[in-house]
């Protein structure tokens, strides 16, 4: 296997034809690790970041592993500055399911190669931070076990995320808000009721969901454009 470290955005852009082809074959597949998500994220960041992407290729030169990191400067207790490797596309985006993108046919060997590459360039960073990893896809064990075997100290903490218990009715949902929020919602409803042509339509089935989501996304983008943002 051949290991390379991608340290420029131009080199990242060159991976576009291969990135998603590998991603969809892996247990890491999610929108938050797609090439498009990461490329969009890095374009809208207020401050540029430096990528540190580890790529693994097999004997035929086919991309079979990616550790999609970037270098982030942080402060411990607002005093001690240190450099942490974080997963591309994670900050200020709501992204979850941090992971290594690894061909399942050679997963142990590829994970070992990634961990060894991290060890070789360890003088460039102080920690690796990968919150909100999906344990049910094996993401945590892929990174934690491989890095432990390479000699790193690893700390793992269990946490619930990406799920909330839904209330049984709209009324129960509304009652979960603060008094001020409920009053504002009632004022908004009265304002809508006074408008001509306003109709309330409920999504009643899974089949109707795409239509309602499309309307939500359209409204979201129109709102941003009203304040001259790209959405």
Secondary structure in CASP SS format (residue, H / E / C, confidence):
PFRMAT SS
TARGET T0000
AUTHOR 0000-0000-0000
METHOD secondary structure of the structure
MODEL  1
X C 1.00
X E 1.00
X E 1.00
X E 1.00
X E 1.00
X E 1.00
X C 1.00
X C 1.00
X H 1.00
X H 1.00
X H 1.00
X H 1.00
X H 1.00
X C 1.00
X C 1.00
X H 1.00
X H 1.00
X H 1.00
X H 1.00
X H 1.00
X H 1.00
X H 1.00
X H 1.00
X C 1.00
X C 1.00
X C 1.00
X C 1.00
X C 1.00
X C 1.00
X C 1.00
X H 1.00
X H 1.00
X H 1.00
X C 1.00
X H 1.00
X H 1.00
X H 1.00
X H 1.00
X H 1.00
X H 1.00
X H 1.00
X H 1.00
X H 1.00
X H 1.00
X C 1.00
X C 1.00
X C 1.00
X C 1.00
X C 1.00
X E 1.00
X E 1.00
X E 1.00
X E 1.00
X E 1.00
X E 1.00
X E 1.00
X E 1.00
X C 1.00
X C 1.00
X C 1.00
X C 1.00
X C 1.00
X E 1.00
X E 1.00
X E 1.00
X E 1.00
X E 1.00
X E 1.00
X E 1.00
X E 1.00
X E 1.00
X E 1.00
X E 1.00
X E 1.00
X E 1.00
X E 1.00
X C 1.00
X C 1.00
X C 1.00
X E 1.00
X E 1.00
X E 1.00
X E 1.00
X E 1.00
X E 1.00
X E 1.00
X E 1.00
X C 1.00
X C 1.00
X C 1.00
X C 1.00
X C 1.00
X C 1.00
X C 1.00
X C 1.00
X C 1.00
X C 1.00
X C 1.00
X C 1.00
X C 1.00
X E 1.00
X E 1.00
X C 1.00
X H 1.00
X H 1.00
X H 1.00
X H 1.00
X H 1.00
X H 1.00
X H 1.00
X H 1.00
X H 1.00
X H 1.00
X H 1.00
X H 1.00
X H 1.00
X H 1.00
X H 1.00
X H 1.00
X H 1.00
X C 1.00
X H 1.00
X H 1.00
X H 1.00
X C 1.00
X C 1.00
X E 1.00
X E 1.00
X E 1.00
X C 1.00
X C 1.00
X C 1.00
X C 1.00
X C 1.00
X H 1.00
X H 1.00
X H 1.00
X C 1.00
X H 1.00
X H 1.00
X H 1.00
X H 1.00
X H 1.00
X H 1.00
X H 1.00
X H 1.00
X H 1.00
X H 1.00
X H 1.00
X C 1.00
X C 1.00
X C 1.00
X C 1.00
X C 1.00
X C 1.00
X C 1.00
X C 1.00
X C 1.00
X C 1.00
X C 1.00
X C 1.00
X C 1.00
X C 1.00
X C 1.00
X C 1.00
X C 1.00
X C 1.00
X C 1.00
X C 1.00
X H 1.00
X H 1.00
X H 1.00
X H 1.00
X H 1.00
X H 1.00
X C 1.00
X C 1.00
X C 1.00
X H 1.00
X H 1.00
X H 1.00
X H 1.00
X H 1.00
X H 1.00
X H 1.00
X H 1.00
X H 1.00
X H 1.00
X H 1.00
X H 1.00
X H 1.00
X H 1.00
X H 1.00
X C 1.00
X C 1.00
X C 1.00
X C 1.00
X C 1.00
X C 1.00
X C 1.00
X C 1.00
X C 1.00
X C 1.00
X C 1.00
X C 1.00
X H 1.00
X H 1.00
X H 1.00
X H 1.00
X H 1.00
X H 1.00
X H 1.00
X H 1.00
X H 1.00
X H 1.00
X H 1.00
X H 1.00
X H 1.00
X H 1.00
X H 1.00
X H 1.00
X H 1.00
X H 1.00
X H 1.00
X H 1.00
X H 1.00
X C 1.00
X C 1.00
X C 1.00
X C 1.00
X C 1.00
END
